[in-house]
Amino acid sequence: MGAKVLERFPAGAPRGSWPAEEYAAARRADGEPATVVMDLKSDAFLVVVPTREEEAA
């Protein structure tokens, strides 16, 4: 099972601001199973949705 990145957010958001979580919550409200993961290499939060293997190829 893979994942598709919907949006990227820099990790340095102002204190008390959670733009990646807010974006993911809006996608979930629209029926998409969005989650937030941290990409340590790029120091960014990624909003992702799961994909099946045949969609990822």
N, CA, C and O atoms as CSV, one atom per row, in Angstrom:
chain,resi,resn,atom,element,x,y,z
A,1,MET,N,N,0.841,-1.166,0.000
A,1,MET,CA,C,0.000,0.000,0.000
A,1,MET,C,C,0.895,1.242,0.000
A,1,MET,O,O,1.814,1.349,0.812
A,2,GLY,N,N,0.623,2.176,-0.913
A,2,GLY,CA,C,1.397,3.401,-1.004
A,2,GLY,C,C,0.591,4.579,-0.504
A,2,GLY,O,O,-0.484,4.426,0.076
A,3,ALA,N,N,1.142,5.768,-0.744
A,3,ALA,CA,C,0.457,6.992,-0.337
A,3,ALA,C,C,0.687,8.072,-1.373
A,3,ALA,O,O,1.748,8.142,-1.992
A,4,LYS,N,N,-0.315,8.911,-1.553
A,4,LYS,CA,C,-0.228,10.040,-2.470
A,4,LYS,C,C,-0.156,11.313,-1.630
A,4,LYS,O,O,-0.968,11.508,-0.725
A,5,VAL,N,N,0.817,12.181,-1.929
A,5,VAL,CA,C,0.967,13.441,-1.209
A,5,VAL,C,C,0.009,14.462,-1.806
A,5,VAL,O,O,0.064,14.753,-3.001
A,6,LEU,N,N,-0.865,15.000,-0.972
A,6,LEU,CA,C,-1.800,16.025,-1.421
A,6,LEU,C,C,-1.190,17.423,-1.288
A,6,LEU,O,O,-1.397,18.282,-2.146
A,7,GLU,N,N,-0.437,17.642,-0.205
A,7,GLU,CA,C,0.109,18.975,0.068
A,7,GLU,C,C,1.294,18.859,1.004
A,7,GLU,O,O,1.380,17.923,1.799
A,8,ARG,N,N,2.227,19.836,0.907
A,8,ARG,CA,C,3.402,19.902,1.774
A,8,ARG,C,C,3.346,21.213,2.556
A,8,ARG,O,O,2.931,22.247,2.032
A,9,PHE,N,N,3.769,21.150,3.813
A,9,PHE,CA,C,3.814,22.333,4.660
A,9,PHE,C,C,5.157,22.369,5.378
A,9,PHE,O,O,5.561,21.359,5.954
A,10,PRO,N,N,5.865,23.502,5.364
A,10,PRO,CA,C,7.127,23.589,6.084
A,10,PRO,C,C,6.911,23.361,7.582
A,10,PRO,O,O,5.868,23.719,8.130
A,11,ALA,N,N,7.891,22.772,8.223
A,11,ALA,CA,C,7.770,22.455,9.644
A,11,ALA,C,C,7.863,23.701,10.520
A,11,ALA,O,O,7.520,23.636,11.701
A,12,GLY,N,N,8.306,24.807,9.994
A,12,GLY,CA,C,8.503,26.011,10.796
A,12,GLY,C,C,7.302,26.923,10.876
A,12,GLY,O,O,7.471,28.141,10.815
A,13,ALA,N,N,6.098,26.401,11.010
A,13,ALA,CA,C,4.899,27.238,11.127
A,13,ALA,C,C,4.946,28.011,12.446
A,13,ALA,O,O,5.572,27.565,13.407
A,14,PRO,N,N,4.291,29.159,12.490
A,14,PRO,CA,C,4.273,29.932,13.751
A,14,PRO,C,C,3.699,29.113,14.901
A,14,PRO,O,O,2.873,28.225,14.689
A,15,ARG,N,N,4.134,29.413,16.098
A,15,ARG,CA,C,3.668,28.691,17.289
A,15,ARG,C,C,2.140,28.766,17.382
A,15,ARG,O,O,1.547,29.836,17.244
A,16,GLY,N,N,1.525,27.615,17.618
A,16,GLY,CA,C,0.071,27.541,17.730
A,16,GLY,C,C,-0.636,27.372,16.396
A,16,GLY,O,O,-1.860,27.244,16.359
A,17,SER,N,N,0.117,27.368,15.295
A,17,SER,CA,C,-0.459,27.200,13.968
A,17,SER,C,C,-0.194,25.783,13.484
A,17,SER,O,O,0.936,25.298,13.548
A,18,TRP,N,N,-1.224,25.132,13.006
A,18,TRP,CA,C,-1.110,23.756,12.534
A,18,TRP,C,C,-1.705,23.641,11.132
A,18,TRP,O,O,-2.724,22.971,10.965
A,19,PRO,N,N,-1.105,24.271,10.118
A,19,PRO,CA,C,-1.715,24.285,8.784
A,19,PRO,C,C,-1.882,22.900,8.165
A,19,PRO,O,O,-2.875,22.655,7.480
A,20,ALA,N,N,-0.949,22.004,8.386
A,20,ALA,CA,C,-1.074,20.656,7.809
A,20,ALA,C,C,-2.258,19.916,8.437
A,20,ALA,O,O,-3.029,19.263,7.733
A,21,GLU,N,N,-2.400,20.020,9.752
A,21,GLU,CA,C,-3.517,19.366,10.435
A,21,GLU,C,C,-4.848,19.966,10.001
A,21,GLU,O,O,-5.827,19.241,9.827
A,22,GLU,N,N,-4.894,21.286,9.826
A,22,GLU,CA,C,-6.124,21.942,9.386
A,22,GLU,C,C,-6.492,21.505,7.968
A,22,GLU,O,O,-7.660,21.248,7.678
A,23,TYR,N,N,-5.497,21.424,7.090
A,23,TYR,CA,C,-5.737,20.981,5.709
A,23,TYR,C,C,-6.242,19.539,5.697
A,23,TYR,O,O,-7.199,19.217,4.992
A,24,ALA,N,N,-5.595,18.673,6.482
A,24,ALA,CA,C,-6.004,17.267,6.539
A,24,ALA,C,C,-7.427,17.145,7.087
A,24,ALA,O,O,-8.213,16.338,6.592
A,25,ALA,N,N,-7.760,17.940,8.104
A,25,ALA,CA,C,-9.112,17.888,8.672
A,25,ALA,C,C,-10.147,18.307,7.631
A,25,ALA,O,O,-11.227,17.719,7.563
A,26,ALA,N,N,-9.831,19.308,6.826
A,26,ALA,CA,C,-10.755,19.739,5.766
A,26,ALA,C,C,-10.933,18.639,4.725
A,26,ALA,O,O,-12.043,18.429,4.236
A,27,ARG,N,N,-9.850,17.929,4.378
A,27,ARG,CA,C,-9.954,16.829,3.420
A,27,ARG,C,C,-10.792,15.700,4.003
A,27,ARG,O,O,-11.608,15.103,3.300
A,28,ARG,N,N,-10.592,15.398,5.311
A,28,ARG,CA,C,-11.388,14.345,5.953
A,28,ARG,C,C,-12.864,14.732,5.968
A,28,ARG,O,O,-13.729,13.872,5.798
A,29,ALA,N,N,-13.159,16.012,6.169
A,29,ALA,CA,C,-14.549,16.481,6.146
A,29,ALA,C,C,-15.165,16.279,4.762
A,29,ALA,O,O,-16.379,16.120,4.633
A,30,ASP,N,N,-14.316,16.287,3.723
A,30,ASP,CA,C,-14.775,16.045,2.348
A,30,ASP,C,C,-14.810,14.548,2.001
A,30,ASP,O,O,-15.142,14.177,0.876
A,31,GLY,N,N,-14.468,13.697,2.971
A,31,GLY,CA,C,-14.545,12.258,2.753
A,31,GLY,C,C,-13.249,11.581,2.358
A,31,GLY,O,O,-13.250,10.380,2.088
A,32,GLU,N,N,-12.140,12.310,2.314
A,32,GLU,CA,C,-10.847,11.690,1.988
A,32,GLU,C,C,-10.158,11.256,3.282
A,32,GLU,O,O,-10.201,11.986,4.272
A,33,PRO,N,N,-9.526,10.084,3.291
A,33,PRO,CA,C,-8.865,9.602,4.505
A,33,PRO,C,C,-7.462,10.211,4.671
A,33,PRO,O,O,-6.472,9.480,4.707
A,34,ALA,N,N,-7.379,11.529,4.770
A,34,ALA,CA,C,-6.093,12.226,4.822
A,34,ALA,C,C,-5.462,12.146,6.211
A,34,ALA,O,O,-6.143,12.238,7.233
A,35,THR,N,N,-4.146,11.973,6.214
A,35,THR,CA,C,-3.378,11.992,7.454
A,35,THR,C,C,-2.140,12.851,7.256
A,35,THR,O,O,-1.749,13.152,6.128
A,36,VAL,N,N,-1.530,13.240,8.367
A,36,VAL,CA,C,-0.324,14.062,8.321
A,36,VAL,C,C,0.863,13.206,8.751
A,36,VAL,O,O,0.804,12.509,9.763
A,37,VAL,N,N,1.933,13.269,7.975
A,37,VAL,CA,C,3.176,12.584,8.315
A,37,VAL,C,C,4.317,13.588,8.228
A,37,VAL,O,O,4.218,14.596,7.528
A,38,MET,N,N,5.389,13.306,8.940
A,38,MET,CA,C,6.565,14.179,8.921
A,38,MET,C,C,7.614,13.591,7.994
A,38,MET,O,O,7.981,12.422,8.120
A,39,ASP,N,N,8.092,14.400,7.066
A,39,ASP,CA,C,9.206,14.011,6.207
A,39,ASP,C,C,10.458,14.648,6.807
A,39,ASP,O,O,10.719,15.833,6.604
A,40,LEU,N,N,11.223,13.855,7.542
A,40,LEU,CA,C,12.396,14.380,8.236
A,40,LEU,C,C,13.456,14.897,7.268
A,40,LEU,O,O,14.137,15.881,7.556
A,41,LYS,N,N,13.593,14.241,6.135
A,41,LYS,CA,C,14.622,14.632,5.173
A,41,LYS,C,C,14.394,16.055,4.650
A,41,LYS,O,O,15.348,16.819,4.507
A,42,SER,N,N,13.136,16.414,4.365
A,42,SER,CA,C,12.844,17.750,3.839
A,42,SER,C,C,12.342,18.699,4.931
A,42,SER,O,O,12.055,19.860,4.640
A,43,ASP,N,N,12.229,18.235,6.174
A,43,ASP,CA,C,11.738,19.028,7.301
A,43,ASP,C,C,10.387,19.647,6.974
A,43,ASP,O,O,10.183,20.852,7.116
A,44,ALA,N,N,9.467,18.786,6.530
A,44,ALA,CA,C,8.136,19.254,6.147
A,44,ALA,C,C,7.083,18.252,6.602
A,44,ALA,O,O,7.354,17.060,6.744
A,45,PHE,N,N,5.878,18.763,6.827
A,45,PHE,CA,C,4.728,17.911,7.098
A,45,PHE,C,C,4.029,17.648,5.772
A,45,PHE,O,O,3.820,18.568,4.980
A,46,LEU,N,N,3.671,16.398,5.532
A,46,LEU,CA,C,2.991,16.006,4.310
A,46,LEU,C,C,1.583,15.538,4.646
A,46,LEU,O,O,1.382,14.775,5.591
A,47,VAL,N,N,0.621,15.993,3.874
A,47,VAL,CA,C,-0.742,15.484,4.001
A,47,VAL,C,C,-0.876,14.422,2.922
A,47,VAL,O,O,-0.732,14.711,1.734
A,48,VAL,N,N,-1.155,13.190,3.341
A,48,VAL,CA,C,-1.190,12.060,2.421
A,48,VAL,C,C,-2.514,11.310,2.515
A,48,VAL,O,O,-3.208,11.351,3.531
A,49,VAL,N,N,-2.840,10.622,1.420
A,49,VAL,CA,C,-3.965,9.696,1.395
A,49,VAL,C,C,-3.436,8.359,0.880
A,49,VAL,O,O,-2.555,8.333,0.021
A,50,PRO,N,N,-3.960,7.262,1.390
A,50,PRO,CA,C,-3.506,5.951,0.922
A,50,PRO,C,C,-3.926,5.692,-0.519
A,50,PRO,O,O,-4.978,6.147,-0.969
A,51,THR,N,N,-3.082,4.954,-1.229
A,51,THR,CA,C,-3.398,4.533,-2.597
A,51,THR,C,C,-3.157,3.037,-2.702
A,51,THR,O,O,-2.373,2.458,-1.949
A,52,ARG,N,N,-3.846,2.430,-3.649
A,52,ARG,CA,C,-3.570,1.028,-3.938
A,52,ARG,C,C,-2.349,0.981,-4.838
A,52,ARG,O,O,-2.048,1.958,-5.523
A,53,GLU,N,N,-1.651,-0.127,-4.848
A,53,GLU,CA,C,-0.410,-0.276,-5.613
A,53,GLU,C,C,-0.607,0.023,-7.100
A,53,GLU,O,O,0.253,0.656,-7.712
A,54,GLU,N,N,-1.722,-0.419,-7.697
A,54,GLU,CA,C,-1.927,-0.195,-9.132
A,54,GLU,C,C,-2.155,1.281,-9.446
A,54,GLU,O,O,-1.889,1.706,-10.570
A,55,GLU,N,N,-2.643,2.083,-8.482
A,55,GLU,CA,C,-2.801,3.519,-8.689
A,55,GLU,C,C,-1.475,4.247,-8.593
A,55,GLU,O,O,-1.269,5.257,-9.264
A,56,ALA,N,N,-0.575,3.740,-7.762
A,56,ALA,CA,C,0.714,4.393,-7.541
A,56,ALA,C,C,1.660,4.210,-8.720
A,56,ALA,O,O,2.561,5.025,-8.913
A,57,ALA,N,N,1.479,3.183,-9.494
A,57,ALA,CA,C,2.401,2.893,-10.612
A,57,ALA,C,C,2.186,3.802,-11.788
A,57,ALA,O,O,2.881,3.681,-12.797
